[in-house]
């Protein structure tokens, strides 16, 4: 049907929660009604009773690795976007460190083409920065590409940008949003040398946050902020992980006025370094999960507004690739199916309120990246929505994991909330375990 009405939902949107109804026609929200009075939706309209359920804007995940092309044994755009919509994510930004790396317009457009025929969710792709592709970066059309991604420190996939002249030129000459992975390579190498000399080659994963420590993160993040300030660039720092880095960011101005913004990932809000003993390599990420003091500082920064966005850094690896010691096991893990319910669990546990979660996962990414007509439940906006039962508990098991890699860091954890339905461009692409395999997401468009 071209018309649908979702009735009597508890709508969480723009810092308020209220009972109301949303009328959708084709891919657009036509009206948002407050209150539980009857709204005449006309004939031939699909009626959806959402009494007792939460209706949220679709989550926008600004950092995922869906592994296509070249690494599709770990995941692909079809499999991971399917898991994403089951988790309430309706739009994603995918990273360039695939094979080949998306460091030219031609290679970037090939990824867009793949997504157009396989992605359940809306999509954009960031172009990768290298030490020698600045002329290619200048070809980006900001209307259709979210920004550029720069690894200021090595990570999975060798895209380290370490040439100071290149770094200065990128911040000075590239008008696009510059997104960074910040870990200082020299600090990490010195730590590796130190711990190997003290303890040998076979270090368990608990040493990972001592090697990729807060100093490595702070030194690199501070350098990125210094360059962005010098050239008045737009900078967005991904997956902040330490209390020390919080001094680099501001909470005294609204997001729309910021030139320098910050993101935190769900795993850095959920786990701390005491969890390595229980979870081992399941929680090995770059940057590393650090101390409880760091975790609490990140939570406070979300609340204060120093951190603008909550995302996943979804980065699947085969379970076999996650084996071995601190130096051998791959860094990264899958999260898109479970990020929203994990954050809602933190709401249930009194860590955040639900309006904060919706702001950081839905509104802020749309505002920061200037996404056209998404991220809010508003008249005239695309109908990207997620319906959640806040009182339907479930346990994460291998039987209900949708990631191609087949595992999750949240296995055997019980969540109190369940995603019931997800709409992408007005199409209910996910409902109670079933998927619309025909409808596909759209390429995101940006205001310039």
SULCORBEL-V305801 format. One record per run of one state. SS is the DSSP state (a for helix, b for strand, c for the rest). FROM is the first residue (numbers start at 1). LEN is the number of residues. If there is no record, write none. Layout:
ss->[SS SS]
from->[FROM FROM]
len->[LEN LEN]
This chain:
ss->[c b c b c b c b c b c b c a c b c a c b c b c a c b c b c a c b c a c a c a c b c a c a c b a c a c a c b c b c a c a c a c b c b c b c b c b c b c b c b c b c b c]
from->[1 3 14 16 26 28 35 45 50 54 58 59 66 77 87 89 95 105 119 122 126 127 129 134 138 148 153 160 161 164 174 178 183 185 200 205 212 214 232 235 238 244 249 255 258 260 266 271 273 284 292 305 309 312 314 316 319 323 339 349 354 369 371 372 382 383 385 390 394 396 414 416 418 425 427 432 434 436 443 444 446 447]
len->[2 11 2 10 2 7 10 5 4 4 1 7 11 10 2 6 10 14 3 4 1 2 5 4 10 5 7 1 3 10 4 5 2 15 5 7 2 18 3 3 6 5 6 3 2 6 5 2 11 8 13 4 3 2 2 3 4 16 10 5 15 2 1 10 1 2 5 4 2 18 2 2 7 2 5 2 2 7 1 2 1 2]
